[in-house]
């Protein structure tokens, strides 16, 4: 049986040539981006359709025959647009690089789930006087269109807009529109995107009612004067059913004033003086209306110039930075079917976190999305619907290295399998077709900053031809393609039409070197960097320090915006499922849970960290002379004055109290410049923690957008006990133990209201009581394991091989010295686990004081054969009741050595519930970096902890074992409270897909001392 969806040469049938996006409307009505579907000239076909899913294309066609011969009906109903998998049909499947089908192009499996969609449309005779078009903006993966029983069209590009002329196929009255949609087609080999694989009519479809003679396509051209004071605007236009048509052009400026009204003529140019230029910080949009006697088309127009000169990317002659993210169409309830309201929600959250760029990974967005990108102010890397990295799993010798994180000497990578598709003539026409579909539809969008030829599909003649066509078609938008770095053996890639050097996940050191300009004469664009999976990314600030130091570096887009997940038909909201949870045999687990926001768009710690790193201004220098603080502020805005959109609040803190607050509603700081300002502090105590916070807010709504801390004075004594009136506990009181007991295993000391029992076998306290209240539920101990983060996914294998999850203290010798004012316990011990040699040798001392103070100090030597440590510290299992706590350290959010910019050093309070960070895949969370003090409270009992500078703590309702063992957050069972005191934790990084953790954040010390003090009161 011949199947068009397996024909590599057919691609489309009955489909009009690609054209730029627009919505026709009548000449006397207005059109709006926000309400595009309300045009009187369109009929939206979204809604409930008759539906049935079949196991194969053949089964569907057999049933279609029955529908025609005997009137068989489609028993089910399905909302359109939607993905049929999230509606309970077929099954969900998340898979990353691998193809879900055999690599047998152009063939696909015979068992190919195929759906029939049907609905009737009533069309009046008057609507049929002109031309009627059916527009389908997204059908995955191929469709056959039937109208009134006749096959009319076929196509197989999922994320392209398809326009079909239905004029001769319609009749007055009821018309039957029927689509046969197959899950897999020849196009599947170019749609191997890292996402849940979903199917169906997932974007809008509608009818256009147009005059017989109408505008078919148009393109704007802008030519600027050298100083951008003038732009010459011209317009190419094609028509349907005629060679020419009288057209009136009306141009309105961003304030709605008409600045141009004229008749169009081929080759005509209009001069616009002093144009208001579009950029992401001030997205000034003109409105252009093209009118014929019977129809009008309204489009936004943004004036902007893009050039690349001497390896620097310029937007309106400014070397901008892309502060961006990759964004998929993804929702746990609607799948890849995304409404304007859902997109706007994403864009608003992005703007609330200082973003200015989006990469439409890894396919074009819905056509109307680009109008919202332009309206909200986002530079857009639009990407062709091409991804073919499944070829790396072609069976045979494979030396594929995905991104070459660490080695700048390899500016290209050779692999015969990765480049298969782009050297295979079978895909030549399809690759070109998809690039054309992207570029032609989006060509007039003001937001476009780069064309991307696709993602991870290798390079070769097929892509070279597409790049050559694109450069000739629209040289005003530079071309980007990360996979241009991949070459087939014996072949030299032609990169003459690739304008940027695009990379994924390079190490910061590589980015810094590129910024020095000694590698390539193209700007570096990190189309993907900083993998946001789970707890992360942890190295954002380091990348941006590099970006800001060189104009050769364009910035980039974090991977990625939102966690991908689905909700099972029987599951309640919030019970998110990932790869393998739907019974699929081939999947990639939770690798899709890799976003800055949760599937239901709740910001994660990584997003808040990113927001602060991307703050509009930074303190570049400061000096303190007495009470006068002189600050130098650097604007990292590219176009607007800081005062235009933001204001500052400066607060002076002493410990946790605000001594002074000063709001600066006006601060003149032009883009990309520095300015000085002064703040006069009020006196503060000699030993206090004193600092100022410079916070940035948006004038429009007072939204917080970032802050920076300037320390005036480090704390010189314990703050929390002092505030509690218990400072004497730290210095000791004249007291003695009332009883001393020791046997072969235990040593017990007692004072008036304090009991301490030490287990000499385990080398740890097994009971600590104050005022009759037990502190511990069981014996804790030294600790090197943490519940692995997603970004620990590779080093985790080394950690497990080194037996880190099973490391426990093992006592070699224990000596107890009883003195009048204290008891000192000396422990010679190791950290050891089955299978391997001891990890660490430690000499530990415990000083126990009768007033309820416990001093612990250990000297540690790590065996040099072991890998970096996850952490090193001590763990205490506390009795129920401990909940609230105050601490002096980095807060108020969780913080780590490389993930602390959203927090600052101060005194904060929290509780056990707030300490929990909800990840779909449970993992390490809730640590506080550089903690100096901590007070845990249980009604009348308080535990004070004093730590050395640079230490951290974690207070959790879940043990590391529970977090490690459970695969989903809804499976967790509380087994705390548990207190971990850490000398250090390994950094977070983004090694789930990015480079290994930077040396500066690795826990690789082999000798160190760790000390802390516990005080009960």
C-alpha positions, 0 to 999 in steps of 0.5 A: 500500500502506497503511503504518502507519509513515507515518500521522501519526495512528496512532502506536501500536496495541495498546500499553497507555497509558504507565506508570511503570517497574517490574519485578513480582516475587513477594511473597516475593522481593526485587528489586534494581536491579542484578539486575532481570532475575532476577525470577521474574515476568519472562522476558528475551527477549534473546539470539539471534533468527532474522533477515533484512534486506530492502531495503524494507518491501514485500520484507519483507512478501512474505517474511513471506507466504512464511514463512506459506504455505510455511514459508520460514525466516530464514537469519541469526541476530542478537543482541538487543538490538543495532543491526543496522548494527554487526553488518554489515547495511545500512551505518553513517551518521553525520549531524548536523543533516541528515535522512538522508531527504527532508523529505516527512513523513509519507512515507519512502523506499520503499527502506526497509531492513526487518528480520524478527526471530523467535523461539519462546518456550515458556510453561507453562500455569500462566504463562497464568493471569494476564496476560502483558505483552510489554515492549519498551524500545527499537526503532528506528524502528518495529515491527509485532508478530506473535504466533503469526501474528497482528498484535498491535501497532504503534508508532514511538517508538524510545526509549520503553517499549512494553507489550503485553497478550499474554494472549489471543494466547498458548497453552501450549507454543511461541509464535512472536514476530515483529517487522517493524522498519523503519529509517525511519518518520514518527517519523524526522522527530522523531528527527534526533539528532546520532549514528550512525543505527542501527536494530533492537531495541536495548534489552531486551524481556521478558515480564511474568507478572502476576496478572489484577488488578494495579497498573498505575501509581503516582506518589509525591507529596512535600510538605515542611515549610518547614524540610524536617524533615517530608515528607508522602508520598502515592501515586496508583495505578491498577489493571488489570481492577479499580477497587481492590485491597488494597495494602500499602505498606512503606517502608525507610530508607537503612539498611534499617530499616522506617519505615512499613508500612500499607495503601494507600487513595486520598488517604491521606497518611503523615508521615515525620519527619526524612527523609534527603534525596537529593542527588547528593553523598549519594544516600540512597535509601529503598526502597518496596515495594507488595504485593498478595496475588499480586505485589510491586513494589519501587522506590527512593524519594528525598526531595527538594524542587525549587523555583525562586525569584527566578531561582535553582534550589534543590535541598533549599533549596540553589542547586546547580551542575550539574557535568555532561555530555551522554551518548548511548547509544554504543559502537563494538562494540554501537552504541546497545545499552548494557548495565547494565555499560556504563552503570555503567562510564560512571558510575564514570568520571564520579564519578572525575572529579567529575561530578554531573549527566547530560543524557540527550541526546537521548532518554530512557535505558533505564528501568533507567538512572535507578535507576543515576543515582539510586544513583550520585548524578547529577542527571538532565536527562531528555530527550524523544525529539524532535529536528527540526533537519533543517528548517534545511536546508529549501531556501530563504532561511535565516538560521538562527543555531544558538546566537547565541554572542556577542549577549545582546541576542538572547534569542530568534531568529527563523527560519521553517524551524527552527520548522516542525515545532512549527507543523505540525499533522501533528506535534501528537499525536506531540510530545505523545505523546513528552513523555508517554512520557518523563515518565510512565515516569520520574516517580518517579525520585529523580535527576530535576532537569529535564524537557527537552522535547527538543533543537533542534526549534524552538518553537511551538504543538505544543511549547507544548501539550506543555509545558502538559500536562507542567506540569499532570502533574508541577509538582514537576520544572521544565521546560527547553527550549533551543529555546524561544528560537526563534520563527517570524516573526510569532509570540510564543512562550508561555514560561509553562511553561518554567522555566529559560533554557537556552542552548547554547555562550554566550560566557563574557562572556554567562554573566557578564552573565546572572549579574548578574541583569539579563536574565531572572528564570529560572535559566540552565542551559547544557544544552550548553557546552564542546565536547569535540571533539578537543583541548579544551575549552580554556576550562572554568575561565573558565565555572566562575569565572562559575558560582561567582560567581552563584546565578542560574547552574546550571552545565551539561553539557559536550558530550559524554561519549564519542566516537562511532565504529564498528569496521568488520567487517574492522577490528581494535579501536582502528581507529575509523571516523567519518562517511564511512568506511562509504561513505555519501553524506551524512555529517558527518565526524568531528563525532561524535568529540567526547567527553571519553573515547574510544569505548573509554572512555579519558579524554582531556586535556579530561576530566582538565582538567574534573576539576580544575576541578570539584574539591570545594574550592578555595583562595580566598585565602592568605598567606605569613609566613616559613615559615607559609602560611595557606590559606583553603579554599572548599568547592564541595560543596553538601551534605556536609562535605568531611571526610565523603568526602575528605582532603587531602595537602599537599606542599612541593616544591623543584624536583622534590623533595618536602621535606615531605608532610602528610596531613590525614585530617580537615578540617572544612569544611561545604558551601558554607563557608570554613575556614582552615588552616595549613601550616608549610614547611621552608626552601628554597634562595634561587634554587629553584623552591618551591611547595606542592601541595594534592591532594584524594583520595577516602576510599573508595578513595584516588582522586586528584580534583584539586589546586591549586598555591601558588607560594612562590618562582619559580626565579631561575636555570636549574634543569636545568643546575644539577642536571646540573652544567653551569651554566657553559654558560649563562654562557660559558667562555673559549674561541675558535673554531678555524676560521671558514669562509664562502662565498656561502651558508654560514657555518661555525664550529668549536671543539674539539668543536662545529661550527655551519653556518648557511645564509644563504639560509634564515636557519637552521642546517643543521648543528649537531654536538657531539662529532661527533654531528649534531643536525639531520636537515634545516634547520628554520625559523620556524613559524606553522602547527600541525596544526589542532585540531577546535576550530580548524575555523572559524578554520582556513579563515582560516588557510588563506586567509592561507596560514599552512601555507606560511609560511616564513622569507625572508631579505632580508639576512644579516650576520656579525660574527666576534669572538674569543669569539662569532660574531653573525649578523644576519638581516633576514627576513620570513615569507612564502608564495605568493599573499599579502604577507609575514606578518611582518617580523623582525630576528633575531640569532644569537650562537654561542659556541665552548663550544656555546651558541646565543642566538637573539632576534628582533623581530617585526612582524605585518601587521595585515591577517592573522588571529590566529596559530596559533603563532609559533616555530622548528622543529628536525628532530632526528636519531634517538636523542633521546627522553627529556626533562626540562622546567621548565614546566606538566606533567605533562600537555600544557598550553595557555594556556587548558587548563592546570588539570590541570597545574602549574608544575614540573620533569618528565620524559617521553619521545617516546612519552608526548608523543603524544596519540592522537586519532581525527582527528590534530591538534595535541597535546603542547605544554607551556605556560610552559616555561622550560627543556628538556633533550633527551637522546640517550645522551651528548649533551644539548640544553638549551633556555632559554626566556623566561617564557610560552613553550611547546614541543612535542616530537613524533614527527610533523610538523605536516604529517603530522598535518594531512594524515592523517584517522585516527590509524592512518594516521600515520607517524612523521617525527620527532623534531621540536622546536618552540619557541614564543613563544606558541600560540593557545588551544584553546577550543571553537569547533568548536561553541561561541563563538570563542576568548576574547580573553584566549587569542587570539594577536593580538599584532602586535609582540613579541620572542622569545628562546631559548638552545640549549646542547649538552653 
